[in-house]
């Protein structure tokens, strides 16, 4: 017998794509704000935040309008693109492979992970973790790999709890740094990250230049850094 999941469901499980079910999501502040439209059935199936808001007697539910004035429209666009296409569009269109391109992508992915956490979308958080690992596995034209910058780490740590799997990932990734680089960067790193890194390095330093993250993924897959989808 095939293990393929059955596609037949009861009629009440059908997702409504009627225009009357559209939600408006306003992101950012003028003049750089943007408005997105999302199907209630699609976004509520993914996001615990939207799902909860649409089941309570909230202003957002009554107006079918959600406002996020302090969020980045670009990051929300990446999130909505993932919800609808299951792809994370953060690679430079000109296919550049330099420190700027890697740094910008790590920054976007850090913001995306934080946003997915606030929206209660575990699938998006897990996909972002896998995207971060993919960036870490890439090389520039000279064969160098790049780590998340202090700025990207600050973004992640300022928007996640101490139990975050992504925090664990960033600390594990940085275990490949040499002592000089760590000393130079320490003042710009969040204290919680420095502590997490010290815990990751407890025992022995990765003298072979291979980070704990790479070894963990090679031995056990990415599960160490993923959350269980309910």
C-alpha positions in Angstrom: 0.0 0.0 0.0 1.2 3.5 -0.8 2.0 5.8 2.2 1.0 8.9 0.2 -1.3 11.1 2.2 -4.9 11.1 1.0 -6.1 14.3 -0.7 -9.8 13.8 0.0 -11.2 15.7 2.9 -14.7 16.7 4.2 -16.3 19.8 2.6 -15.9 21.8 5.8 -12.1 21.5 5.5 -12.1 23.3 2.2 -10.2 26.6 2.3 -12.1 29.6 1.2 -10.4 31.7 -1.4 -13.3 34.1 -1.9 -12.4 37.8 -2.2 -14.5 38.5 0.9 -12.1 36.5 3.0 -9.1 38.7 2.2 -7.2 40.4 5.0 -5.2 43.6 4.6 -1.8 43.7 6.3 -0.3 47.2 6.6 3.5 47.1 7.2 5.8 50.0 8.1 5.2 53.7 8.2 4.7 56.4 5.5 6.3 57.0 3.1 7.8 53.6 3.0 4.8 51.6 4.2 3.3 48.8 2.1 -0.1 47.0 2.1 -0.4 43.3 1.5 -3.5 41.2 0.8 -3.7 37.7 2.2 -6.3 35.0 2.1 -7.7 34.4 5.6 -7.7 30.6 5.2 -4.1 30.5 4.0 -2.5 32.9 6.5 -4.5 31.5 9.5 -3.5 28.0 8.6 0.1 29.0 8.9 0.2 31.7 11.6 -1.0 31.2 15.1 -1.0 35.0 15.5 -3.5 35.6 12.7 -5.5 32.5 13.6 -5.9 33.7 17.2 -6.8 37.3 16.1 -9.5 36.0 13.8 -11.2 33.9 16.4 -11.4 36.6 19.1 -13.5 39.7 19.1 -10.6 42.0 18.0 -10.5 45.3 16.1 -8.4 43.5 13.5 -11.1 40.9 13.0 -13.8 43.5 12.6 -11.9 45.7 10.2 -10.0 42.8 8.5 -7.0 45.1 8.8 -3.7 44.3 10.6 -1.1 47.0 11.2 2.6 46.4 11.9 4.1 49.9 11.8 7.4 48.9 13.3 8.2 46.0 10.9 10.2 45.9 7.7 8.0 45.7 4.5 10.8 43.8 2.7 10.9 41.1 5.4 7.1 40.7 5.4 7.2 40.4 1.6 9.7 37.5 2.0 7.4 35.9 4.6 4.3 36.2 2.5 6.2 34.8 -0.5 7.1 31.8 1.6 3.5 31.3 2.7 2.3 31.2 -0.8 5.2 29.6 -2.7 7.1 27.7 0.0 10.3 29.4 -1.2 12.6 31.9 0.6 13.6 34.7 -1.8 16.7 36.2 -0.2 19.4 35.4 -2.7 20.9 38.4 -4.6 19.4 38.5 -8.1 22.8 39.2 -9.6 24.2 36.0 -8.0 26.9 37.9 -6.2 29.1 35.9 -3.8 30.9 38.5 -1.6 30.9 39.6 2.0 28.1 42.2 1.3 25.8 39.6 -0.3 26.4 37.0 2.4 26.0 39.7 5.1 22.8 41.0 3.7 21.2 37.6 3.4 22.1 36.6 7.0 20.5 39.9 8.1 17.3 39.2 6.1 17.1 35.7 7.4 17.6 36.8 11.0 14.8 39.3 10.6 12.6 36.6 8.9 13.2 34.1 11.8 12.2 36.8 14.3 9.1 37.7 12.4 8.1 34.0 11.9 8.4 33.6 15.7 6.2 36.6 16.4 3.6 35.3 14.0 3.7 31.8 15.4 4.7 30.1 12.2 6.9 27.2 13.1 7.2 25.9 9.6 8.6 29.3 8.5 11.1 29.3 11.4 12.3 25.8 10.4 12.6 26.8 6.7 14.6 29.9 7.7 17.0 27.7 9.7 17.6 25.5 6.7 18.1 28.6 4.6 20.7 29.9 7.1 22.5 26.6 7.0 22.5 26.7 3.2 24.1 30.1 3.2 26.7 28.9 5.6 27.6 26.0 3.2 28.2 28.4 0.3 31.6 29.9 -0.7 32.7 33.1 -2.4 34.9 33.1 -5.5 38.0 32.5 -3.3 36.5 29.6 -1.4 35.7 31.4 1.8 32.6 30.8 3.9 30.9 33.5 5.9 29.3 33.6 9.3 26.4 35.8 10.5 27.7 39.2 11.4 27.4 40.8 14.8 24.5 42.9 13.4 22.6 39.8 12.3 23.2 38.1 15.7 21.9 41.2 17.5 18.7 41.1 15.4 18.2 37.5 16.2 19.0 37.7 19.9 16.8 40.8 20.4 13.8 39.1 19.0 14.0 35.5 20.3 13.8 33.8 23.8 16.7 32.2 25.5 15.4 28.8 24.4 15.5 29.7 20.7 16.9 26.9 18.4 18.3 29.6 16.1 20.4 31.0 18.9 21.9 27.6 19.4 22.6 27.5 15.6 24.4 30.8 15.5 26.5 29.9 18.6 27.4 26.5 17.0 28.3 28.2 13.7 30.7 30.6 15.4 32.7 27.8 17.0 34.8 27.7 13.9 36.1 31.3 14.6 39.7 31.7 15.7 40.6 33.5 18.9 41.7 36.7 17.2 38.4 37.1 15.4 36.5 36.3 18.5 38.5 38.9 20.5 38.0 41.6 17.9 34.2 41.0 17.6 33.4 40.4 21.3 32.5 44.0 22.1 29.9 44.1 19.4 28.3 40.8 20.3 25.2 40.4 22.6 26.3 39.2 26.0 23.8 36.3 25.8 25.5 35.2 22.5 28.9 35.3 24.1 27.6 33.1 26.9 26.0 30.7 24.4 29.2 30.5 22.4 31.2 29.8 25.6 28.8 26.9 26.3 29.2 25.6 22.7 33.0 25.8 23.0 33.0 24.1 26.4 35.3 21.0 26.2 37.4 21.7 23.1 37.8 24.3 20.4 37.1 23.2 16.8 40.8 23.3 15.8 40.1 21.8 12.4 38.1 24.9 11.4 34.9 23.0 11.1 32.1 24.5 13.3 30.0 22.5 15.7 27.0 23.3 13.5 28.5 21.6 10.5 29.5 18.5 12.5 26.0 18.3 14.1 24.3 18.5 10.8 26.6 16.0 9.3 26.1 13.5 12.1 22.4 14.0 13.0 20.9 16.2 10.3 19.3 19.6 10.9 16.9 18.3 13.6 19.0 19.9 16.4 18.0 23.3 15.2 14.3 22.7 14.2 11.1 22.9 16.2 8.4 20.4 16.1 5.4 21.5 14.0 2.2 21.0 16.0 
